[in-house]
């Protein structure tokens, strides 16, 4: 068990909610840019929520989880986003490749990847 696992669940939940609200507020930060910088995005968070909920025996469907992380229905969010540029897709692909250098992330990320739409954005060269 590492230090993060020792963090009080109420503190962790409050920090997570603050992160999600921040991402909802910063709707100018596109998922492809988040993927390009950090290797995860709102869709990843939604997938992780769904996985955690399923583990507790109270599953949450993907649309509900995405609405939670986007602050609106996913279709509405997606309609507001501009088309990703080739440069954004290239940065995202390089960033996601870095995720797989850390073995501990492999299981979690493989389960949720590709988390962004459309597949052309999330699976370049595949």
C-alpha positions, -999 to +999 in steps of 0.1 A: +000+000+000+015+034-010+008+068+005-020+075-020-039+044-008-036+058+027-054+090+018-087+093+035-116+084+011-135+116+020-105+137+011-098+118-021-135+121-031-135+159-024-103+163-045-118+142-073-150+162-074-130+194-075-109+181-104-141+171-123-158+205-116-126+222-128-127+202-160-164+210-165-156+247-161-126+246-184-146+233-214-121+251-236-096+223-228-104+197-254-101+160-246-075+156-273-053+182-257-057+166-223-047+133-238-018+150-255-005+165-223-015+141-196-024+109-213-060+109-200-091+130-205-127+134-193-137+102-212-110+083-193-123+096-160-158+085-170-145+050-178-127+049-144-159+060-127-178+032-144-152+006-135-151+018-098-189+017-097-190-018-111-165-030-085-188-017-057-218-035-072-236-003-082-228+000-119-231+033-138-235+031-175-211+049-198-235+077-209-242+086-172-205+085-163-196+107-193-224+132-184-209+134-149-174+142-162-185+165-190-212+183-170-236+177-199-247+148-221-217+136-241-234+142-275-239+178-265-202+181-254-190+164-286-210+187-308-194+217-293-158+205-298-138+215-329-122+188-351-088+177-338-059+189-358-032+165-371-008+181-346-032+174-317-036+138-328+002+134-330+007+148-295-020+126-282-005+095-297+029+103-283+015+110-249-006+078-248+024+058-258+042+071-227+014+057-205+025+022-214+060+028-200+046+025-165+034-011-159+010+000-132-009+021-157-011-006-183-041-024-169-061+007-161-054+024-193-058-006-215-092-012-201-104+023-209-084+031-241-095+043-265-116+067-244-119+095-269-139+097-300-137+093-330-114+062-334-093+081-360-082+104-331-075+076-306-060+049-328-037+067-352-018+042-373-038+012-360 
